[in-house]
Amino acid sequence: MAADVRGRFVTVEGIDGAGKSTHLGAIASHLGRHGAEVVLTREPGGTPLAEAVRELVLHRAMDAMTEALLVFAARRDHLRTCIEPALARGAIVLCDRFTDATFAYQGWGRGVDAEMLEALERAVQASRQPDLTLWFDLPADEAAARRAAARQADRFEAEDATFFHRVRQGYAARADASPGRFERIDATGTPEQVRIRAFDALERRGW
Ligand code: TMP
């Protein structure tokens, strides 16, 4: 991407265990290589209030609609106090998960009505959408094997492979609906192979 292109919003998505977080630092460095400010943030989270909501959503028992309302509440605060001001001053915002995760996890994973999620999306974001979404795609059983070797599971990571299969289908549906925004990255193989594919995807998009 040319040095003078600023004020862009990039999100990174994938089921738990797909390995996206491993690559965030390298992607952030790449996006900022011409001197642009890069704001690396995450959802749920990214502000003190939204990080408090994250703790609840990841660790307290609740029903699916409560989960959806809480992630959108956190998103509202995150947009208002972090993402929109950063974009307005010309920064590149790199966000680890955003609304595609809500459609995938709460919608496809938990069965929350898509129309309700769309209404919340409109209310919370107005027309704000990412400029680019990197979707690290891995079959649910491979992701489960990777998660088994990882840290103590939260409420989502403790779900079984059928849940993550549905979440993956949710991401595929979102990618099909917005092909101009989504780049699917094959997340099988070694971290180095995945990193190369991610950088190829950025290059294809002119970043
Ligand atoms: P992370 O482990 O990638 O930081 O993500 C935290 C968890 O939150 C992950 O399991 C996915 C879940 N999540 C949702 O269920 N809905 C959402 O809208 C977001 C942003 C995350």
Residues whose N, C-alpha, C, O or C-beta is under 5 A from the ligand:
A	BS01	TMP	D16 E43 P44 V71 R97 F98 A101 T102 Y105 Q106 F156 E157
